[in-house]
Amino acid sequence: MRIFEEMESEVRGYVRAFPAIFDRASGAHLYDEDGNCYIDFFAGAGTLNYGHNNPIISKALIEYLQRDGIVHSLDKATVAKRAFMEKFRDTILKPRGLDYKMQFTGPTGTNAVETALKLARMVKGRSNVIAFTNGYHGLSMGSLAVTGNDFYRDESYGARNNADSVPFDGYLGDGVNTIDYLRKFIADKSSGIDLPAAIIVETVQGEGGINVASVTWLQELETLCRDFDILLIIDDIQMANGRTGTFFSFEEAGIKPDMVTVSKSIGGGLPMALLLMRPELDQWKPGEHTGTFRGNNLAFVAATKALSYWDNNDFADSIAYKGKIIEKALQGIVNKYPDLDIKLRGRGMVWGLDFGSTGFAGEVSKAAFENYLLIELAGSEDNVLKFLPPLVIDEETLREGLAIIDRVIGELLEPNQIMLKRAAM
Ligand SMILES: Cc1ncc(COP(=O)(O)O)c(C=O)c1O
């Protein structure tokens, strides 16, 4: 580990949470250099929905490289890019009645968010955007302006310009409809909030603590946007690609966002990001928003293969099935410790156990790692244990991982420890 401590910036994060030197990975398993095998309930923060080194993806990549397929092309036309666009149109967009155009941005999520915000401002000729409490949209400056958690910001960055933060669904308690609140602020010329170009939202806040927006809330948000000529941007970077059970996370709500940002698992494990936009919003001049690494062809090859999981309903059915297994197991844990008032939230195959600000979620994640399971934290105070296994995980491994969590929680809460935890609450 010494080289990482000596040479790598203090900013390093996951290497501290999961202190092993990883070498190989397959499906839902990772192996360190000593050959220890870990179950992955972290999935590269939502990038590995199709698993590590998915064999159909790896095979396509190896073949592509062996035939000297183009790797880097800026935004020149390539066979790999054409194949991806055709597959995405035919398998994802058309069957859902969506006619978005695609923009290939730089390869990370924040690149897609920056692009969406910039385009929305340009099209509407307004600088303000609205985002929600606990939202996470990336850490480059434009995205940081709409990211809630102040851990990522220093006042000196000046990053909060032209953005307002308003309460997400449930933020003000169950009895308060936060869309009514927002509507009043937007309608009232004296509220201090400028009419925004766009509202950006996650349907399930991943980093923010697995906060799930209800279907009605999302529908009301869409209506609000239409009423005031505001663009609705769904940031689906973490929740698309099947995480919530459907390809896009907003499908259940039946809404049609003006723009959608997609990244993480779209590249089948390789870096790739996309902005989807209604065709009339595509008002860029040629080359006006550009960058060197837009559309990496290896990612197109991987992504095209990954989309074959959506050729029929089998994959969605398996997500629903495994999602129920997770929900049932976690509900069992909640029921076992009623005094701890653990909150369970989630959809599809993304779930969170909220232990409150006791530090207990961190203890569970640490103990899980000692038992060869990777699981990360979410929420403003790292209060949520975040279940995000690869969607392709087999049932046996899934149950094994859930059993590890159940066991380590039990061990941490042995009678003498319960007193300790309760005192801290
Ligand atoms: C919803 C959402 N938007 C944007 C981002 C930023 O993506 P990236 O880290 O690739 O820049 C993330 C990352 O976790 C995310 O979850």
The ligand as an ORCA input file, in Angstrom:
! r2SCAN-3c Opt
* xyz 0 1
  C     -26.733     11.184    -10.225
  C     -25.299     11.471    -10.513
  N     -24.982     12.483    -11.329
  C     -23.709     12.778    -11.631
  C     -22.675     12.039    -11.093
  C     -21.255     12.395    -11.448
  O     -20.694     11.401    -12.223
  P     -19.101     11.299    -12.342
  O     -18.585     10.926    -11.007
  O     -18.857     10.255    -13.375
  O     -18.632     12.648    -12.786
  C     -22.954     10.975    -10.236
  C     -21.868     10.195     -9.619
  O     -22.027      9.470     -8.672
  C     -24.298     10.691     -9.931
  O     -24.626      9.681     -9.103
*
